Amino acid sequence: MSDRATASAADKRGWLPHPLLSASLVLVWLLLQNSLDLGNLLLGLVLGLGIPLWTSGLWPKRLRVKSWVAVLRYSVMVIGDIVLANIDVARLILFRRASELRTRWVSVPLELSSPEAITVLAGTVTMTPGTVSCDLSADGRYLLVHCLDAPDTEQIVREIKTRYEARLKEIFE
Amino acid sequence: MNLVFEILVAVLIIIGGVFTLIGSWGMVKLPELMSRLHAPTKATTLGVGGALLASMLYFAAFKSHLSLHELLISMFLFLTAPITAHFLAKAHIHRHVDPVRELPRPDGHGWGTFEAPHDAAAEMKAVMDDGPDPAAAEKAHNDDAGRSPR
C-alpha cells in the first residue's frame, strides 16, 4: 500500500517532490561527514533525492515558505529568547521557593492552521521563557501550555500570539 | 592572542557547566513532574550550547580546522527537546491529570490526549487541515482529497 502511494505521488510530482527537504538532507549529510569530498557529496545527493521520494507518501503537501528573510529574523529572535529563557528559568530555580511558584495551565487559541506552522509554534513555546507546550485540542485549534510561573495568564497568551504566532503566520500562511 | 581565546573557551565551558548544574538542581528541587519538565528543556539547552560553542572555538583557534559537527548537535537538540517534552507531558496528562477539574477547557472539542480527532473518517486530517474557518477547512479537505492517492 505504502509502495503504491509512494509511486503515484512520485508520478504526480516527478523525482523531486520536496526540494527543501532534499537540500537540507544533503546539507545535514555533509555536516555529519564534516567534509566536502566528491564521494560524500554524491552519497549525500543520493540520500537527498532518495529519502524524499521514499517517504513522499507521508508528506502529502509541499511546504511553502513565503519569506526567507522572515525565517532568518524569526530564528535570530528565538535564539535570543532561548538565552533569556535559560537565565529566567535558572533564576526561578535558584532563588524562588518551590511553593511560591505559580504553576498554571493555559489554553492558547490558535489562528495557525497548517501542521508545520503549529509544530514550529509548539516547539518555540517549549524552548522559551517558562512555558512548555503539552497538548493540542482534538480539532487543532487550541494549544495547551504549562507555565512554570504565571502571575498573569492573559499576558502569556498575548505574548505567544503577538510575538511568535503572528510572525509564523507571515512565514507559512 | 592565544590567551584571549583560552579565556573565551574557559568562560564558555564554565557558563555551560553552571547552566547544566542549575538544570539538574531544578530536577531535584521542583515539586512535581510538570514543573520539573521546565528545567531540562531550558536550562540545559544553554548548558549544552555553551559546551558546543567552546568546542567549536577551541578547534577553530588552536587546531585550526573548522568543525561543524557542533552546529548539527545543537540543531538536533533544538528539534528533539520540545518533542521529548511534549511526549512526557502528554503521558503525564494521560495518566495523572483530570481534564475536567484541572485543565482549562478549549471551545468545541477537548484535548487531543483524551479525545479522538473529531473527524474520525480522516483521523490525521482533523488535526492537520482543519482551519478556524469552515469554508477554508472544506477547501483544504477537497484539495487534499484530490491530491491524495487514496
Interface residues (C-beta under 8 A of the other chain):
Chain A: R4 A5 S8 A9 K12 V28 L31 L32 N34 G57 P60 K61 I82 V83 A85 N86 I87 D88 V89 A90 I93 L94 A98 S99 L101 T103 W105 V106 S107 P109 L110 E111 S113 S114 P115 A122 G123 T126 M127 G130 V132 S133 C134 D135 L136 S137 A138 D139 G140 R141 Y142 L144 H146 L148
Chain B: F19 I22 G23 W25 G26 K29 L30 P31 E32 M34 S35 L37 H38 A39 T41 K42 A43 T45 L46 S67 L68 H69 L71 L72 F78 L79 A81 P82 I83 A85 H86 A89 K90 I93 E102 L103 P104 R105 P106 D107 G108 H109 G110 W111 G112 T113 E115 A116 P117 H118 A126 V127 M128 D129 D130 G131 P132 A136 A137 A140 D144 R147 S148 P149 R150
